[in-house]
Amino acid sequence: MRIILASASPRRKELLKYITNNFEIIVSDTDEKFEKGLNIQEQSKKIAFLKAKDVFDKTQGDRIVIGADTLVLQNGKLYGKPKTEKEAFEMISELQNNVHEVITSICVLTEKNREKKQYIDYDITKVYLSEITPEEIKIWIDSGEAMDKAGAYAIQGQFSKFITKIEGNYNSVVGLPIQKLYQVIKQYLD
């Protein structure tokens, strides 16, 4: 069975390797814009679905296509990937010295013997950040790691020194709730 990750994220690639090494990557070119009126769960699930569906529609035969999306929420405000360094600085400035939620949704679209199935779910994890000075934020942004991540940070690597605790699933914050994904696709694994 062909397994396809519809993501360019190196973090998702590494996490999927915990389940299987037998997969390929086809990056979705879906627009990840926010839709007004959707709560964070609906927003994240919609983007994960659109990513998976884009790649599913471009492929054929027996396959599993995995789409994922990660968003950050604090005080009702959604944080996606920053478009500029200034926006990344503002995001970290707002998130620091507080608690926020990280939601990662997965969408798994399968086709086996012409039977199609769909699975969509999400995880929410609370992340607590310490105080981060403007100088520290600038150093983080200058590292180049802030720009391709929701909320302009990654829980792993050098930003981890600012994380005081989490409540929930670490892998979901990294970008893929592998425990949920494994439960869905294990029936297809050889």
C-alpha positions in Angstrom: 0.0 0.0 0.0 1.4 3.4 -1.0 1.7 5.9 1.9 2.0 9.5 1.0 2.7 12.4 3.3 1.2 15.6 1.9 3.6 17.9 3.7 7.1 19.5 3.2 7.7 19.6 6.9 10.9 17.8 7.9 9.4 17.4 11.4 6.4 15.5 10.1 8.7 13.4 8.0 10.7 12.4 11.0 7.6 11.7 13.1 6.1 9.5 10.4 9.3 7.4 10.4 8.4 6.3 13.9 5.5 4.4 12.3 7.0 3.4 8.9 9.9 4.2 6.6 7.9 3.1 3.6 6.3 6.4 2.5 6.8 9.2 0.0 6.3 12.9 0.1 4.1 14.8 -2.3 3.7 18.4 -1.2 0.3 19.9 -1.4 0.0 23.4 -2.9 -3.2 24.1 -1.0 -3.8 27.7 0.1 -3.7 27.7 3.9 -5.7 30.9 4.4 -8.1 31.1 7.4 -11.8 31.1 6.8 -13.9 33.4 8.9 -16.4 31.9 11.3 -14.5 28.6 11.9 -13.3 27.8 15.4 -9.7 26.5 15.8 -10.6 22.9 15.5 -12.7 23.4 12.4 -10.0 25.6 10.8 -7.2 23.2 11.4 -9.2 20.1 10.3 -10.3 22.0 7.1 -6.7 22.8 6.2 -5.5 19.3 6.9 -8.3 17.9 4.8 -7.6 20.3 1.9 -3.9 19.3 1.9 -4.7 15.6 1.9 -7.5 15.9 -0.7 -5.2 17.9 -3.0 -2.6 15.1 -3.1 -5.2 12.3 -3.1 -6.8 13.8 -6.2 -3.4 13.9 -8.0 -2.7 10.2 -7.3 -4.3 6.9 -8.1 -4.6 3.3 -6.9 -4.4 1.8 -3.4 -3.0 4.5 -1.2 -3.0 6.4 2.1 -2.6 10.1 2.0 -1.9 12.0 5.2 -2.5 15.7 5.5 -1.8 17.7 8.7 -2.1 21.2 10.0 -0.8 22.9 13.1 -2.2 26.2 14.5 -1.6 28.1 17.7 -4.3 29.8 19.7 -4.0 32.3 22.5 -6.9 34.4 23.9 -9.0 33.7 20.9 -6.4 34.7 18.4 -5.1 32.3 15.8 -1.4 32.1 14.9 -0.4 30.4 11.7 3.0 30.7 10.0 4.5 34.2 10.0 4.8 35.9 6.6 7.5 38.3 7.7 10.2 38.6 10.5 8.2 41.5 11.9 5.2 39.3 12.2 7.2 36.5 13.8 8.6 39.0 16.3 5.0 40.1 17.2 3.8 36.5 17.5 6.6 35.5 20.0 6.1 38.8 21.9 2.4 38.0 22.4 2.9 34.3 23.2 5.8 34.8 25.7 5.2 34.6 29.4 1.8 33.0 28.9 0.0 29.7 28.1 -1.4 29.0 24.6 -2.9 26.0 22.8 -1.4 24.2 19.9 -3.8 22.2 17.8 -2.7 19.7 15.2 -5.2 18.1 12.9 -4.7 15.1 10.7 -6.7 13.9 7.7 -6.1 10.4 6.4 -7.7 9.6 3.0 -7.4 6.0 1.9 -8.3 4.0 -1.1 -8.0 0.2 -1.1 -9.7 -2.0 -3.8 -11.6 1.1 -5.0 -13.1 1.6 -1.5 -12.4 5.1 -0.2 -12.4 6.1 3.5 -11.7 9.4 5.3 -10.5 10.0 8.9 -10.1 13.5 10.4 -9.1 14.2 14.0 -7.1 16.7 16.1 -5.1 17.0 19.3 -4.9 20.1 21.5 -1.9 20.6 23.8 -1.3 23.5 26.2 2.2 25.1 26.0 3.6 27.3 28.7 6.3 29.8 27.7 8.7 31.7 30.0 9.4 35.4 29.6 11.4 36.0 26.5 13.3 39.3 26.1 13.1 41.2 22.8 16.8 40.4 22.3 16.1 36.7 22.7 13.3 36.9 20.3 15.5 38.6 17.7 18.2 35.9 18.2 15.6 33.2 17.7 14.2 34.9 14.5 17.8 35.4 13.2 18.3 31.7 13.5 16.0 31.2 10.5 13.9 28.6 12.3 10.8 30.8 13.1 9.4 31.4 9.6 7.9 28.0 8.6 6.2 27.2 11.9 2.8 28.1 13.4 3.2 30.6 16.1 6.8 31.3 14.8 8.4 28.7 17.1 9.2 25.0 17.4 9.0 23.1 20.7 12.1 21.1 19.8 15.6 22.5 19.3 16.9 25.8 20.6 13.5 27.3 21.3 12.8 24.5 23.9 14.7 26.6 26.5 11.7 28.9 26.7 9.1 26.2 27.3 8.3 25.7 31.0 5.8 22.9 30.5 3.2 21.3 28.3 -0.1 19.6 29.0 -0.8 17.1 26.3 1.0 15.4 23.4 4.5 16.5 22.6 4.4 15.0 19.1 1.3 16.9 18.3 3.1 20.2 19.0 6.0 19.1 16.8 3.4 18.6 14.0 1.9 15.1 13.8 -0.2 13.2 16.4 1.5 9.9 15.6 -0.4 7.9 18.2 -3.7 8.8 16.5 -2.2 8.4 13.0 -0.9 4.9 13.9 -4.3 3.7 15.1 -5.8 4.7 11.7 -3.1 3.3 9.4 -1.8 0.3 11.3 -4.4 -2.0 9.5 -2.8 -1.1 6.2 0.9 -1.7 7.3 2.6 -4.9 6.2 
